[in-house]
Amino acid sequence: MSAQVTPATDPDTRKALVRVEDVVKYFPAGGGLFGHAVVHAVDGVSLAIRPGETLGLVGESGCGKSTLGRVIVQLQPATSGHVYFNDVDLTRVRGEKLRRTRQQIQMIFQDPYASLNPRMTVGDIVAEPLRNFRVARGRKAEERVQEVMRVCGLNPNFVNRYPHEFSGGQRQRIGIARALVLNPSFIVADEPVSALDVSIQAQIVNLMEDLQEKFGLTFLFIAHDLSVVRHMSDRIAVMYLGKIVEVGPSDSIRDKPLHPYTKVLESSVPVPDPDLEAARRPILLKGEIPSPVNPPSACRFHTRCPIAEKICSEVEPPLEMKENGRFAACHFPGKL
Amino acid sequence: MTAVDGVSFEVGRGEIVGIVGESGSGKTMTALSVLRLVPEPGRIANGRILFGEKDVVQMTDDEIREFRGNDVAMIFQDPMTSLNPVLRVGFQIEEAMVAHRRFTGRQAKERVVPLLQRVRIPAAAQRVRDYPHQFSGGMRQRAMIAMGVSNQPSLLIADEPTTALDVTVQASIIELTRELSRELGAAVILITHNMALIASLCQRVIVMYAGRIVEEGPTRAIFKNPQHPYTWSLLRSIPRVDEQTHEKLISIKGLPPDLSKLPPGCKFHPRCRFRIDRCLTEEPPLDEVDPGQLARCWVLMKNVADLEAAR
């Protein structure tokens, strides 16, 4: 487990809507030689999400970003650590208070085909949270459902249709309407556009931005596509093998990545401009991403880092403020 | 249903041509036609596919087998579906070489490890005995590429070769594709929905919509000066890297069309913000709009005076 407690160094933590403190999530890895192997999916993550902002969470498959999102909305219990929402500790609170707090927190999923029950009508899907949280029934629920459907660009006359009658983009709108129906203040969106066609992605991105403006929403936007994340987010957190390696404003991360892994990611993404492409030199990493069952010692990136030195395999660099508002977990920030 | 309608294009030796489009645009079907691999009950109703002097459509079964094995290689999105899970990776690559009788068993055996090394499989001499599930996604795609280039093809068709891969792995596969096309002097057809990948790899780009080519030309011209409203919108529906102030993305309203219910006139007109009356009834031809650049549009973006108003 990690000893670092980052938020203390972030002056903005006090204003945070969501505070993640040293969250750890391990999964049993099914057997293992001695039956005790665990996947270190999320390994000591601390984050602060400010009201009204979009925090982007990027990383490659298996880095733990989706698990972190699910732990934050309490779809999965944390192995240890705390998640505070408006100073209420979601990992401790029970009963009525938990119910009231959870109404404020919703999730949008990646796969609009798998996340909607095919046997329920769209109206029932969107109304379900109202019933579960006993917020509204009957006529009042119907009115609320039609209202959010309209806000999400869906024809309210379609309440009696089933998910299969809709396209991928429209299904994602249904998923967004369901997330919105309880009037939440915080939404975790896990790869909300990556299953959609390019022309449809822009529709959903624009919708999410409009909704954020209209309802003052706070987003945690999880995605592997750096260009979409950058477009959506005020700040970006970069994750590698269960750890946050860098956090900072989107623009400054693009212009000057501090962590070598961020730099590698930035250099790897092709850009839709032939002139910029001709000049781009991707930094290719050696080897494969190590197993989260047995992650490398100290800095987890040291086995693949182009500028790693001896200290990187011996001492874990804490995630600390390197510049104003910018955090990185690296012994040699900005050196690559 | 006509999935691909009147598509004509050329790919030169050593050239990388990109075919870009959304799902249902006909880009994959076009590529499969080149190999005469259109899935049943589909068929190539008419047209010619010339490989050098030979017409693929007219080839006998023996000729087409020879053509597929020796002259062309195809790389698919998901390498796991194209590798046999119960056979060792090395054996599968050897088999591909021997089956098409370009190499003897012994030659093939000798070539496998260097091929795997060439596509940068670490510890290739040991990994050659692994099964596909022991490889990571990126390594499987490399193995597929090794198999593809093992017979030194002169045409390489890559269908979304990096879509299932992580960005850092993607970057290395892109580099590898570029190097191999240069080394082999092969023509490459890259099929993708990813405009950035096109900008990275291709000299020329073909934009498809509803089974048709709607625009074609040198990559730089298409990106800097797209003339078809679909291309123009597509390029503005993706975030720019150098975006300084936060700009709204251009979204294309509606959905890609259902190929069994195509609209009359220009197939893009129901979603087009620049359409004129003529677009509703008459389908525009694919005409040269600038030297080397073709577009299928009655309006053309250079004639749209006020682009800001269009936003």
Interface residues (C-beta under 8 A of the other chain):
Chain A: E60 S61 S167 G169 D197 V198 S199 I200 Q201 A202 Q203 V205 N206 E209 H224 L226 S227 V228 R230 H231 D251 R254 V264 L265 S267 S268 V269 P270 V271 P272 D273 P274 D275 L276 E277 R280 P282 L284 L285 G287 E288 I289
Chain B: E22 S23 P122 S136 G138 M139 D166 V167 T168 Q170 A171 S172 I174 E175 H193 N194 M195 A196 L197 I198 A199 S200 T219 R220 F223 K224 S233 L234 L235 S237 I238 P239 R240 V241 D242 E243 Q244 H246 K248 L249 I250 S251 I252 K253 L255 P256 R271
